[in-house]
Amino acid sequence: MCGIVGYTGKKNAVPILLEGLRRLEYRGYDSAGIAVSTKKGTKIVKLKGKVRNLEDKLLSNPLIGHCGIAHTRWATHGKPSAKNAHPFKYKNFSIVHNGIIENWQSVKDELLKSGYKFTSDTDTEVALLCFYDLYKKTGITGAVTMLHRKLKGKYSFLFIDEKKPDEIIGIKSGNPLVVGENADAVFAASDITALLPFTKRAYFMEDNQFFIANGGSLKFYNFNGKKIEKKSKKIKWNVEEAKKDGYKHYLLKEIMEQPDNLNRAMAGRLNLFADELPGNIVPKGRILCIACGTSYNAALCFKYFFNMLTGKSITVENASEFRYQPFDLTDDSLVIVLSQSGETSDTKEALSIAKKAGANTLAIVNSWESSIARMADNKIYMNIGPEISVASTKAYSAEVMLLYLLSLRIAGEIGVSKEEIQMWKDKLSSVPSSCAHYLSNIDAVKTIAEKYYKKKNFFFIGRGIGYPIAVEGALKLKELSYIHAESYSAGEMKHGPISLIDNDFSTIAVAPDNKQRAVLFSNIEEIKSRMGQILLISDKPLDGCDYLKMPKINGWLSPFIYILPLQLLSYYIANLLGNDIDQPRNLAKSVTVE
Ligand code: F6R
């Protein structure tokens, strides 16, 4: 969602803040802005549009100053416009904000009664005026504490103060805030990727903490105004990992690097997490796996594989539903949460509910030191470097791989034979090279994309392990191409969806080698009889269907291999339609609001 960056140091803040914003672009946004403490006071430039438009505007209105804050906005309160873009200024303070103030209306009403006037429709301006009002009465520390009592919601704020032109104040409550430091500057951002070009040393703020940075000093406080000591950590990601490497889009790069990333995710893990998860992890009670979006779809693959391997069931829940209905969660449960960003609001809340219930919690995360990684009792990092494109691809395959390995670990603990576990380890070890082999010749997918890109409607169907792959395929297509795509387990078609089939409706059938394939093929015949057009993804062709030929593999490995043509098809179709591939409309990389 929104991205925030701050800088105070010896250099001109503008290029540093712009570089920070460029690195946050991947989160998805609609407006951008910057505020700099100049010799003539705080100056703000902001607009609806992209960071490159902001740069153009700054070329004609250059700003110079050694301290500033900047923002990419993903509209929540008020439509995308220059008026609603951050930063906002009131009296001596300017603000940028990542998050949401839930009680903005009642706070605004109070401020209006006290005579304050507003220039935008945003909750952020309400927070700024509220902060100023409190500051007038109590000074900075009091204002931070009282603000926390007044505002409901989640936020990280950065403020600059015209009266102290080299000072930044950063406040964290609920949304991420990372502070970087080098010999002559302090940087702050909502996301570590914005800091990568500038420093390797970072402080991860906890909730209810704030910092004040000025003239080479950096101090941290809790919300009672008490100074606290924080230890910096060395940033493990490097700036090269966040580059396009000659690819036209990050998405294509991330699809193509999946074989490497699978190797990275698996490295040292064929011991089934013996070092990371010592002891016995099988709970007396239930195993729940909770996530959103693509991570949820990876969890669905887990459900099928785990059940095949152990004969037992796990529950897979959507975090946004689970948080309001945590069923019979107890302290006997093992709760596994999955998140690429480690910041997804619903998943974070689900994790917090699980912790409160006393469950043992395990997070599978990519973003290093993210909130979810730090909250869970145990964590497994994907180790695949930053995922930049908004649509998730490489995190999906890493998640499925780690969940398959986790299934083997649990299977071992509950008595599945060593031989069987070794057989699956061997099969999983061959997955990266099978993916690489498939990706070495993808022309057929390009050709199919040219045939289908003008279609308006798609069903994605599958059965067994083919079903969660179909679900993820449909999600990728709609996110990237904006084409209507729905997924069903093929058995559901006759219970309603088949009424939509005519000669203009396309169905993509995901048909790996599994025991449900024969009946899936019958479902395909039913669609064909109603003149529906079929694209079959399988190692076995069927008359009357377009066909993307897949290699012969064990069907349980299809989440890794069969997802590749689906990711690529979505990519090529979106490209043919001229869409913004790495930042699809209306989407954000890190969904930090409910
Ligand atoms: C889809 C996509 C989203 C995310 C979802 C969860 O391509 O990117 O559906 O998968 O927002 O995000 P994380 O995994 O960061 O919790």
Residues whose N, C-alpha, C, O or C-beta is under 5 A from the ligand:
A	BS01	F6R	C292 G293 T294 S295 L338 S339 Q340 S341 G342 T344 V390 A391 S392 K589 V591
